[in-house]
Amino acid sequence: MTTSTDNNNQNAATPAAPVLFDTEQTDCGHLIGIMTLNTPKSLNALSVEMCQLLAAQLEQWECDEQVVALVLKGAGDKAFCAGGDIRKLYDSMSESAPLPNPYATEFFGHEYRLYRQMHFYSKPLILWGDGIIMGGGMGLMAGCSHRVVTERTRFAMPEVTIGLFPDASGSWFLQRIPAKMGLFLGLTGAMCNGNDAILSNLAEYAVSSGDYDAILQRLKQSDWQQAAHRTDISHQHQRQHNSAHDIVSRALAAQPVTELPASKLATYWHAIGQLMNSGGLSDIDAILQSDAALEKLDTDFAQDSWTQRAVATYRAGCPVTVALTYALYHRVADLSLEQVLYLEANVAVHCAANPDFKEGVRALLIDKDRNPNWSRALADCLSADGQAYIYQHFTNPYAAGEHPLEGWLGSEALGSQIINH
């Protein structure tokens, strides 16, 4: 049985709404919220409006005691979410745009606030991660508590191709992938599958792409009588909170596991680890730029078409992105999620003011000539002046009190509130 909220009535009148919201009634009378990214022609690319809609509905459902769990999925059969909708952001990056760029502040501010909201959400957030997941979609994936992947799942952080950096909380979750494989993914934009997602701590459950209805039915048939209804932070709430998450875990674990494509990260973790620990960025680059050096490292790894595609992406990618990715990976190792997002906001706004991001978007998405003219070679980025340029991206470009994520690093931080209770 499907029930409706006020948002659903609006969606019925405007079927092109970028996010659809519905509820499914459980057998014991509770509700499961369904959130569907609804721009399949753009592979459900994440926009400011979509972030605003998701944030508002998450807040509403968190306060609704009838809603016990939420599902996040994408419309169409190609993608969950293939990144951010950056066309309007591209248009805002004129030479006369101020630093910080107002639209970049709006774009990244809404996106990063949504990720924070999801990471600290009190109710289970279930990702149906079928199809392509990239960039902003990866941020949504990382923010969910229960991630489901299928044989069609393909994920990547390909920002090196457009002159940005692995944002969308990428600096945070890439750091948490074992054996420095996250650094490899950030540098090369390598395309991975569902098994890779499970190995990378980005997913927990592997099912068939045809199992969505069966999983929803299992969730509806679960006993939600003991699930969390309160949203205050207390010891009692934490026990209830864990109960709701346990109910979802049991329902998802009961679905038969499907066989996914073999994990390239599992196959080549040792070679990737050797590569990422070969020295500094100049040493890593020397190997990635040399077919002979890759062969010497590991012949099977070097000859695999998966590796060759990742290496080709790296070689054609933006050197400033490479340098930023490497610097961020090491800068954020001991930072909290909120600290990382705050730092990413600084870097993103600087990227919107510097030439490579605009040039990368132009070459890949606007003119589509795939021939970007990057502003610097990697050697330039590694010089003293180049390193000053890279680390300048980390500085706060806002006047006092105007940062879009102001307050996150003090007593108002959600992480601090959780710890202090």
Disulfide bonds with the S-S distance in Angstrom:
none
